[in-house]
Amino acid sequence: MNSNVNTATSQTLPVYNKRGQGAEIWRRFRQNKNALVGMCLFLVLVSFALFSEFIAPYDPIEQDLHNIMQTPSRQHILGTDELGRDIFSRIVYGSRISMTVGLIAVSIAFVAGSALGVICGYYGGVLDNVIMRFIDILMSIPAILLNISIVAALGTGLQNVMIAIGVSNVPRFCRIIRASVMSLREQEFVEASRAAGATDLFIVMHHIIPNCLAPLIIQATVSIGSSILQCASLSFIGLGIVPPTPEWGAMLSTGRDFLRKAPHLTTFPGLAIMVAVYAMNLMGDGLRDALDPKLKN
């Protein structure tokens, strides 16, 4: 009889998921096919960036004036440009530039925007008004114009491009974490920690920021794609990466002069930019669905 009772009890007791939160997020993420496609494309781009020397068949800046503007062939699978350089090799090496700019620029925006957002959301008052009015000014300026202004002031080059793009992305992170902090600072667990004598720094680092990471991670993922696009835009108008360094936007800029004669000079770099931005957007959408507790099943 005891065995029957135990059996009946085991059937009525809820079954708790013993997997960690990370495993649960991954389970929901991998159920999204679009997110998996985006992740696979992102991993391909990362592989290109990390192993460019082994993947690219040619030196990206080596010229071959006897084979200029060749159409795709077995020797050059994506053809050659106006100086005889292999386009596939330049796209592979260009992924290193684009991914570096995207990751570092977003890291700058992530750290600076999060710091400002925490200060505004946690303390409020006059400091909040001053910082947020400055953030509003930055948001009122189109990103491309702000990037052009900063690069024009600092000069061209990879480092200055990353700084310019990072600064233009700070307002988004600042506003996101400010809204999250304002809703969390009055929660019971924060009040309990404050009553126990915890310092503001301890509360922010152990209670506030961990509960704000989900929207920040989603924003960071999407911002990497937009940063790659902004970098290409700056290079396209001559304010980004200095030639002959292979960069997708610069390849588009030089290839437009030969658009009718050799359209592949612009087609393949344009596709590379599109795939990179598309992959990050797909990953961002997938992370949003996976990290949203309302979508748990």
Secondary structure by P-SEA (a helix, b strand, c coil): caaaaaaaaaaaccccccccaaaaaaaaaaacaaaaaaaaaaaaaaaaaaccccccccccccccccccccccccccccccccccccaaaaaaaaaaaaaaaaaaaaaaaaaaaaaaaaaaaacccaaaaaaaaaaaaaaaccaaaaaaaaaaaacccaaaaaaaaaaaaaaaaaaaaaaaaaaccccaaaaaaaaacccaaaaaaccccccaaaaaaaaaaaaaaaaaaaaaaaaaaccccccccccaaaaaaaacccccccccccaaaaaaaaaaaaaaaaaaaaaaaaacccccc
